[in-house]
């Protein structure tokens, strides 16, 4: 498989924006570079940024907004 994925570094709840009123960090079709924030993971009321480690274009989010996610689980597919 030639697609790359962004893997969740820790378990928690995945959010695509900083708050419901804020725009989402990234959308499918957006170009990303290493260090770009693509979402947040909430762990025990603390929020941790999920950052891209490689460049590419977001093909799809594999986890829905406000959904549980496990450490090591792919959350974004890049093309």
Rosetta silent file (secondary structure, phi, psi, omega in degrees, C-alpha in Angstrom):
SEQUENCE: XXXXXXXXXXXXXXXXXXXXXXXXXXXXXXXXXXXXXXXXXXXXXXXXXXXXXXXXXXXXXXXXXXXXXXXXXXXXXXX
SCORE:     score description
SCORE:     0.000 S_00000001
   1 L     0.000  125.759 -176.613    0.000    0.000    0.000 S_00000001
   2 L   -87.989  -13.089  179.095    1.548    3.300   -1.054 S_00000001
   3 L   -68.520  145.545  174.544   -0.703    5.458    1.123 S_00000001
   4 E  -102.185  157.478  179.667    0.791    6.891    4.289 S_00000001
   5 E  -130.191  152.011  169.729   -1.091    7.188    7.562 S_00000001
   6 E  -100.513  127.184 -174.203   -0.921    9.410   10.616 S_00000001
   7 E  -102.185  138.180  177.873   -1.009    7.252   13.735 S_00000001
   8 L   -71.252  129.322 -177.069   -2.533    8.342   17.041 S_00000001
   9 L   -80.548  -17.807 -177.738    0.206    8.558   19.687 S_00000001
  10 L  -153.080  159.363 -178.690   -2.046    7.956   22.713 S_00000001
  11 L   -80.027  150.424  177.537   -5.528    6.711   23.619 S_00000001
  12 E   162.822 -150.019  177.803   -8.397    9.120   24.211 S_00000001
  13 E  -110.917  128.314 -177.337  -11.075   11.054   22.332 S_00000001
  14 E   -90.996  133.219  176.995  -10.120   12.515   18.936 S_00000001
  15 E  -125.320  138.577  179.756  -11.216   16.037   18.003 S_00000001
  16 L   -91.585   -5.680  176.738  -10.749   17.704   14.623 S_00000001
  17 L  -143.144  164.522 -178.169  -10.970   21.263   16.041 S_00000001
  18 L   -69.353  -28.685  176.162   -9.996   23.088   19.232 S_00000001
  19 L  -158.445  164.794 -179.018  -13.684   23.648   20.100 S_00000001
  20 L   -59.310  -26.820 -178.764  -17.067   23.172   18.417 S_00000001
  21 L   -83.419  -16.723 -176.637  -17.078   26.851   17.390 S_00000001
  22 L   -87.180  150.967  174.832  -13.611   26.736   15.822 S_00000001
  23 L   -66.732  154.556  177.270  -12.887   25.592   12.253 S_00000001
  24 L   -65.349  148.029 -179.953  -11.393   22.140   11.840 S_00000001
  25 L   -59.574  -49.019 -177.536   -7.609   22.007   11.740 S_00000001
  26 L  -143.257  155.696  178.002   -7.526   20.172    8.409 S_00000001
  27 L  -126.782  158.212  172.923   -9.939   18.786    5.827 S_00000001
  28 L   -54.052  136.851 -177.430   -9.581   16.058    3.174 S_00000001
  29 L    97.543  -15.734  178.716   -7.674   17.528    0.234 S_00000001
  30 L   -74.852  139.635  172.576   -5.536   19.802    2.430 S_00000001
  31 E   -80.333  142.646  177.305   -1.765   19.634    2.018 S_00000001
  32 E  -129.766  156.136  176.650    0.178   19.050    5.228 S_00000001
  33 L  -127.072  159.449  176.889    3.800   19.380    6.281 S_00000001
  34 L   -53.201  133.825  179.820    5.653   17.890    9.261 S_00000001
  35 L    96.329  -14.055  177.556    4.559   19.665   12.429 S_00000001
  36 L   -66.755  135.034  176.425    1.099   20.667   11.163 S_00000001
  37 E   -79.527  128.184  179.233   -1.618   20.041   13.765 S_00000001
  38 E  -111.460  -10.218  179.413   -4.329   17.774   12.376 S_00000001
  39 E   174.833 -175.737  178.361   -6.356   17.274   15.560 S_00000001
  40 E  -128.533  150.339  170.953   -6.396   16.865   19.323 S_00000001
  41 E  -120.580  125.433  177.705   -6.648   13.856   21.612 S_00000001
  42 E   -92.699  126.481  176.799   -8.284   14.370   25.001 S_00000001
  43 E  -130.637  113.118  178.085   -6.891   12.243   27.807 S_00000001
  44 L    50.774   49.774  177.055   -8.299   12.807   31.309 S_00000001
  45 L    69.196    9.429  172.793   -9.368   16.413   30.509 S_00000001
  46 E  -108.081  139.628 -178.511   -5.948   17.254   29.008 S_00000001
  47 E  -107.713  132.398 -178.156   -5.691   17.974   25.296 S_00000001
  48 E  -122.292  129.466  179.030   -2.682   16.846   23.241 S_00000001
  49 E   -69.504  139.121  170.672   -1.987   18.000   19.693 S_00000001
  50 E  -103.549  119.443 -175.936   -1.666   15.340   17.009 S_00000001
  51 E  -113.883  148.550  175.114    0.901   16.551   14.488 S_00000001
  52 L   -69.214  141.620  176.597    1.853   15.319   11.057 S_00000001
  53 L  -107.522   -3.512 -178.984    5.273   13.696   10.878 S_00000001
  54 L  -145.373  164.027  177.047    5.437   13.665    7.081 S_00000001
  55 L   -91.402  159.162  178.946    4.228   15.759    4.182 S_00000001
  56 E   164.057 -166.717  176.852    1.357   14.790    1.924 S_00000001
  57 E  -123.346  132.766 -179.311   -2.274   15.489    1.118 S_00000001
  58 E   -68.245  121.287  175.772   -5.071   14.304    3.401 S_00000001
  59 E   -86.864  -46.666 -176.793   -7.104   11.630    1.619 S_00000001
  60 E  -164.712  152.354  169.706   -9.499   10.832    4.465 S_00000001
  61 E   -90.689  129.493 -177.206   -9.983   10.877    8.225 S_00000001
  62 L   -92.292  -10.526  178.339  -10.295    7.309    9.503 S_00000001
  63 L  -122.498  133.081  177.884  -11.710    8.382   12.894 S_00000001
  64 L   -73.160  152.652  175.563  -14.843   10.494   13.270 S_00000001
  65 L   -57.063  138.600  178.324  -14.745   13.721   15.269 S_00000001
  66 L    64.878   31.225  179.239  -15.339   13.171   19.014 S_00000001
  67 E  -109.977  150.736  175.353  -14.730    9.414   18.719 S_00000001
  68 E   -64.749  145.838  178.823  -12.599    7.159   20.928 S_00000001
  69 E  -140.472  147.176  178.334   -9.176    6.305   19.531 S_00000001
  70 L  -102.846  153.807  173.544   -6.448    3.897   20.660 S_00000001
  71 L   -60.484  134.819  179.683   -2.711    4.474   20.734 S_00000001
  72 L    86.930   -2.619 -179.293   -1.226    3.200   17.479 S_00000001
  73 L   -83.898  133.120  175.180   -4.516    3.476   15.583 S_00000001
  74 E   -64.743  134.408  179.206   -4.397    5.178   12.155 S_00000001
  75 E  -117.352  -22.650  179.587   -6.447    8.386   12.201 S_00000001
  76 E  -138.224  136.395  173.132   -5.624    9.984    8.836 S_00000001
  77 E  -103.945  130.768  178.222   -4.811    8.472    5.441 S_00000001
  78 E  -104.277  153.940  174.038   -2.528   10.533    3.200 S_00000001
  79 L  -122.469    0.000    0.000   -2.157   10.325   -0.549 S_00000001
